[in-house]
Amino acid sequence: CEGSSGSLSGLITTQDDDVMGGVEVTLTGDNNMDETVTTAANGQFSFGNLEVDADYTASPAYNAAFDFGNVTVTDIVAITNHILGSNLLGTGYDHVAADVNMDADVNIFDLVAMRRVILGLADDLNPAGATWRFVEADYNLTAGNWMVTFPEVYNVNNLQGNVTDADFVGVELGNVVRAGGRAALELNVEQAELAAGQTHTVKISNGELAGFQGTLELAAGLELVNVAYEGEGAMNLNRAGEGMIAMAFNGAATIEVEVRATEAMRLSEAVSLTDAITVREGVAANGSAGSLNLNFGDLAITEAINGLEQNTPNPVAETTRIAYTLAAAGQVTLNIQDIQGRTVLVRELEGAAGRNVIELNVSELGGAAGVLSYTITAGDFTATKKMVVVR
């Protein structure tokens, strides 16, 4: 009747029934209605003094930033298992969460999008920049119908009185596991003592973990030379110059990080796993998430044999590397001579037990070119090889 009015109110929760505050709900409709309110801490919203006999549409939106703590490699592992058919996602809401690029399908493209954002290689999961989607709460969303267009708004035709059940379920894109407790998990790294100038390959393996992610950080005094890996995953090397390498892998993986020490140090004091770019997390074999750290263990006891390797590259135009192995740490002399036996360069070094690498620039050779011999002497051990210098 003339002068009467109505209202529209509702509640927004997650599929786990957690209330969602801070969600913007926009009401549009007849007579140029366009009003936005924000859900209270208890997840409720309300529009009052609405004209009756009019049509209205309520549309929720939650413009939250990507949550690196909620969406992790644990979710990637779960979605991978779903794609492979080994452990299917349960609810329709889980399927919506897994479809991060919002193309009504769960496939490898969703995994790629998640991994890129987790590694800091991209800002958004999808072109819309969405991190949440909403489903009308009364809609029966299932694993069998989720890919068909589902109601993401609440429509009222010919409003009569008060509508109090304009409820929605919020779905965080990528967050299919919604993990609770976190166990302590580890990546295995072999401990090492490094001498100044020594090059060493840090080998990291995930043991029986189903997946892992984090940021590998190198302390001052440790320079990055090269990175290689095997396994299903990716790395972000955009900040490698700052000593930070972001990584995310699922399944068996091995990472090899070649470093050079500019001062004597123990490896465990110079290499760490942090949240600087990608948040640390491991996935146990049973799919549960856990905090992640590096386990260096004890120094390996190996029987090293003295030896000298062929320099690489050879021939040499600018720089080359000479690698040698010592059974025990000690004083080392590098002697380089030309074909007439004249000494071109002598270096006194401190060699570490195990493999050592010398970096050599042709500018140190005083103009010598052609065939040169290089000799390593350490105690009773001596070995000689030849290199070719081109200018």
C-alpha positions in Angstrom: 0.0 0.0 0.0 1.0 3.6 -0.4 3.8 4.7 2.0 4.8 1.2 3.0 8.4 0.0 2.7 10.4 -3.2 2.9 13.9 -4.4 3.7 16.4 -7.0 2.5 19.0 -8.5 4.8 21.2 -11.6 4.9 24.3 -13.4 6.3 27.5 -14.2 4.6 29.6 -17.2 5.8 32.3 -19.5 4.4 31.4 -23.1 3.6 32.9 -23.9 7.0 30.2 -21.6 8.5 32.8 -18.9 9.5 31.1 -15.5 9.3 32.6 -13.0 6.9 32.9 -9.4 7.9 34.0 -6.6 5.5 32.2 -8.0 2.4 30.7 -5.2 0.3 27.1 -5.9 -0.8 25.6 -3.7 -3.5 21.9 -3.5 -4.0 20.6 -2.3 -7.4 17.1 -2.2 -8.7 14.1 -0.1 -9.8 14.0 3.7 -9.4 17.8 4.0 -9.9 18.5 2.0 -6.7 22.3 1.6 -6.3 23.5 1.3 -2.7 26.4 -0.5 -1.0 26.8 -1.6 2.5 29.5 -3.7 4.2 28.9 -6.8 6.3 29.4 -6.4 10.0 31.9 -8.5 12.0 29.1 -11.1 12.5 28.7 -11.4 8.7 25.3 -9.7 8.5 24.1 -6.9 6.2 20.8 -5.1 5.8 19.1 -2.6 3.4 16.1 -0.7 4.8 13.3 1.6 3.6 13.0 -0.2 0.2 10.1 0.5 -2.0 7.7 -2.4 -2.3 6.5 -3.8 -5.6 10.0 -3.2 -7.0 12.7 -5.6 -8.2 16.2 -5.7 -6.5 19.5 -7.6 -6.9 22.0 -8.0 -4.1 25.6 -8.6 -5.3 28.5 -9.4 -2.8 32.1 -8.6 -3.5 35.2 -9.2 -1.3 38.3 -7.4 -2.8 40.8 -9.0 -0.5 44.4 -9.5 -1.5 45.7 -13.0 -2.3 46.3 -14.7 1.1 49.7 -16.4 0.9 49.0 -18.1 4.2 45.7 -19.7 3.1 46.5 -20.7 -0.5 49.7 -22.7 -0.7 51.4 -25.7 -2.3 49.1 -27.9 -0.1 46.2 -26.8 -2.2 48.2 -27.4 -5.4 48.9 -31.0 -4.3 45.2 -31.5 -3.5 44.1 -30.1 -6.9 46.7 -32.1 -8.7 45.4 -35.3 -7.1 41.9 -34.3 -8.2 43.0 -33.8 -11.8 44.8 -37.2 -11.7 41.7 -38.8 -10.3 43.6 -40.2 -7.3 41.7 -38.1 -4.7 38.7 -36.2 -5.9 37.6 -32.9 -4.4 34.5 -33.3 -2.3 31.9 -30.4 -2.4 30.8 -28.1 -5.2 32.4 -25.3 -3.2 35.8 -27.1 -3.4 35.4 -27.3 -7.2 34.7 -23.5 -7.4 37.7 -22.8 -5.2 39.9 -25.0 -7.4 38.8 -23.2 -10.6 41.0 -20.2 -9.9 40.9 -18.8 -13.4 37.1 -19.1 -13.4 36.7 -21.0 -16.7 34.3 -23.6 -15.4 36.9 -26.3 -15.4 39.6 -27.6 -13.0 42.8 -28.3 -15.0 46.5 -27.6 -15.3 45.9 -24.0 -16.1 44.6 -23.5 -12.6 47.7 -25.0 -11.1 49.9 -22.8 -13.3 48.0 -19.7 -12.2 48.3 -20.6 -8.5 52.0 -21.5 -8.7 52.8 -18.2 -10.4 51.1 -16.1 -7.7 52.6 -18.1 -4.9 56.1 -17.6 -6.4 55.5 -13.9 -6.9 55.6 -14.1 -10.7 52.1 -12.8 -11.1 49.7 -10.7 -9.0 46.4 -12.2 -9.8 44.9 -15.7 -10.3 42.6 -14.6 -13.1 42.0 -11.6 -15.4 39.3 -10.2 -13.1 41.7 -10.1 -10.2 39.2 -12.0 -8.0 40.2 -13.9 -4.9 36.7 -14.8 -3.7 33.4 -15.9 -5.3 30.0 -16.0 -3.7 27.2 -18.5 -4.1 23.6 -17.9 -3.1 23.2 -20.0 0.0 19.9 -21.7 -0.9 21.4 -23.0 -4.2 22.2 -26.7 -4.1 25.8 -26.5 -5.4 27.3 -30.0 -6.0 30.3 -31.6 -7.5 28.1 -32.4 -10.5 26.5 -29.0 -11.2 29.1 -26.5 -10.1 30.4 -25.9 -13.7 27.0 -24.8 -14.8 26.3 -21.1 -14.1 25.4 -20.8 -10.4 23.7 -17.8 -8.8 26.3 -15.3 -7.5 23.6 -12.7 -6.8 20.3 -12.7 -4.9 17.3 -11.5 -6.9 14.0 -10.3 -5.5 11.1 -9.6 -7.8 8.1 -7.5 -6.7 9.4 -7.0 -3.1 6.7 -7.4 -0.5 7.7 -6.6 3.0 10.9 -7.8 4.5 13.4 -10.4 3.1 15.6 -11.8 5.8 17.3 -14.7 4.0 19.4 -13.1 1.3 22.4 -15.3 2.4 25.6 -16.2 0.6 28.5 -18.6 0.9 31.9 -17.2 0.3 34.5 -19.3 -1.5 38.2 -18.4 -1.4 39.8 -19.2 -4.8 42.6 -21.7 -4.5 41.9 -22.6 -0.8 40.6 -26.2 -1.2 42.3 -27.7 1.9 41.4 -25.1 4.5 44.0 -26.8 6.8 43.9 -26.5 10.6 46.9 -27.7 12.6 50.4 -27.5 11.2 53.0 -30.2 11.9 56.8 -29.5 11.6 58.2 -30.7 8.3 61.7 -30.6 6.9 63.7 -30.5 3.7 67.0 -32.4 3.8 70.3 -30.5 3.1 73.8 -32.0 3.5 75.9 -29.9 5.9 79.2 -28.5 4.7 82.2 -26.4 5.9 83.2 -23.9 3.2 86.5 -22.2 2.8 86.9 -18.7 1.3 86.8 -18.9 -2.5 85.3 -22.4 -2.4 82.4 -23.3 -4.8 79.9 -25.8 -3.4 76.6 -27.3 -4.7 73.8 -27.2 -2.1 71.6 -30.2 -2.7 68.1 -30.1 -1.3 65.7 -33.0 -1.4 62.1 -33.3 -0.1 62.4 -36.9 1.1 58.8 -38.2 1.4 57.1 -34.9 1.3 54.2 -34.6 -1.2 55.1 -31.0 -1.9 56.8 -27.9 -0.5 57.2 -24.1 -1.0 59.3 -21.3 0.5 62.0 -18.8 -0.1 65.6 -19.9 0.0 67.9 -17.1 1.3 71.7 -16.9 1.0 73.5 -14.8 3.7 76.2 -12.3 2.9 79.4 -14.0 2.1 77.7 -16.6 -0.1 77.3 -15.8 -3.8 74.9 -17.6 -6.2 76.5 -19.2 -9.2 73.8 -21.4 -10.7 70.5 -23.1 -9.9 69.1 -26.4 -11.3 66.1 -28.6 -10.3 64.3 -31.7 -11.2 60.6 -32.3 -10.4 57.2 -30.8 -11.0 57.3 -27.2 -9.9 58.9 -23.9 -10.6 61.3 -21.2 -9.2 61.3 -17.4 -9.2 64.8 -16.1 -9.7 63.9 -12.5 -10.2 65.5 -11.6 -6.8 68.3 -14.1 -7.0 70.8 -11.2 -7.1 69.6 -10.3 -3.6 70.2 -13.9 -2.5 66.5 -14.9 -2.5 65.0 -17.8 -4.5 61.3 -18.5 -4.3 60.2 -22.1 -5.0 57.1 -24.3 -5.1 57.1 -28.0 -5.9 54.7 -30.9 -5.7 55.8 -34.5 -5.8 59.4 -35.7 -5.7 61.9 -32.9 -6.4 65.7 -32.2 -6.1 67.2 -28.8 -6.1 70.9 -28.0 -6.7 72.1 -24.5 -5.9 75.7 -23.8 -6.7 77.3 -21.2 -4.5 80.6 -19.6 -3.9 81.8 -18.6 -0.4 83.7 -15.3 -0.1 84.6 -16.2 3.4 84.9 -19.3 5.6 81.6 -20.5 6.9 79.3 -23.4 7.8 76.5 -23.9 5.3 73.8 -24.0 7.9 74.8 -20.6 9.0 74.5 -19.1 5.6 71.5 -20.8 4.0 68.0 -20.5 5.4 64.3 -21.0 4.4 62.1 -17.9 4.9 58.8 -16.3 4.0 60.4 -13.4 2.2 58.7 -14.0 -1.2 56.9 -17.4 -0.9 55.6 -18.5 2.5 57.2 -21.7 3.9 55.0 -24.7 3.9 55.4 -28.5 3.5 52.9 -31.1 2.5 53.1 -34.5 4.2 52.5 -37.7 2.3 49.0 -37.9 3.8 48.2 -34.4 2.4 48.3 -32.5 5.7 50.1 -29.1 5.7 53.0 -28.2 8.0 55.5 -25.6 8.8 58.8 -26.1 6.9 62.5 -25.9 7.8 65.8 -27.0 6.5 67.4 -30.0 8.2 71.2 -29.9 7.6 72.1 -32.9 9.8 75.7 -33.6 10.6 78.7 -33.1 8.4 79.0 -36.0 6.0 82.1 -38.2 6.4 83.5 -39.1 3.0 86.7 -40.4 1.7 87.8 -37.7 -0.7 90.6 -38.5 -3.2 93.1 -35.9 -4.4 92.5 -35.0 -8.0 92.7 -32.2 -10.7 90.0 -31.7 -13.3 90.2 -30.2 -16.8 89.4 -26.5 -16.8 86.1 -25.3 -18.2 85.6 -23.7 -20.6 88.6 -24.7 -22.7 89.8 -23.0 -24.9 89.6 -19.9 -22.7 88.7 -16.5 -24.1 87.9 -14.5 -20.9 87.4 -16.6 -17.8 87.7 -20.3 -16.9 87.3 -22.5 -13.8 89.8 -25.0 -12.5 88.4 -27.6 -10.1 90.4 -29.8 -7.8 89.6 -32.2 -5.0 91.6 -32.7 -1.7 91.5 -35.6 0.7 92.2 -33.1 3.5 92.1 -29.4 3.9 95.5 -27.6 3.5 97.7 -25.2 1.7 97.5 -25.3 -2.1 99.7 -23.8 -4.8 98.5 -23.1 -8.4 101.3 -22.7 -10.9 100.6 -21.7 -14.5 103.5 -21.9 -17.1 103.8 -21.3 -20.8 105.0 -23.8 -23.3 108.7 -22.7 -22.7 108.3 -23.5 -19.0 108.2 -19.8 -17.9 106.0 -19.1 -14.9 103.0 -17.0 -15.8 101.0 -17.1 -12.6 101.4 -18.4 -9.0 98.6 -18.4 -6.5 98.7 -19.6 -2.9 95.3 -20.9 -1.7 93.6 -22.5 1.3 92.0 -25.7 0.0 89.0 -27.3 1.8 88.5 -31.0 2.0 86.5 -32.1 -0.9 85.9 -30.3 -4.2 87.3 -26.7 -4.7 87.0 -24.4 -7.7 89.4 -21.6 -8.8 88.1 -18.8 -11.0 90.7 -17.5 -13.4 90.6 -14.5 -15.7 92.9 -14.3 -18.7 93.8 -10.7 -17.6 95.8 -12.4 -14.8 98.1 -14.2 -17.3 100.1 -11.2 -18.4 99.4 -11.5 -22.1 100.3 -15.2 -22.3 98.4 -17.1 -25.0 98.3 -20.5 -26.7 99.0 -23.7 -24.8 99.6 -23.2 -21.1 100.0 -25.8 -18.3 98.5 -25.5 -14.9 99.7 -27.4 -11.8 98.1 -27.9 -8.4 100.4 -28.8 -5.5 99.1 -29.8 -2.1 101.5 -31.5 0.3 102.7 -34.6 -1.4 100.0 -34.4 -4.1 100.8 -32.7 -7.5 98.9 -32.8 -10.8 99.2 -31.0 -14.1 96.9 -30.4 -17.0 96.9 -28.1 -20.1 94.7 -25.3 -21.2 94.5 -23.2 -24.4 94.2 -19.4 -24.1 92.9 -17.5 -27.2 93.1 -13.8 -27.6 
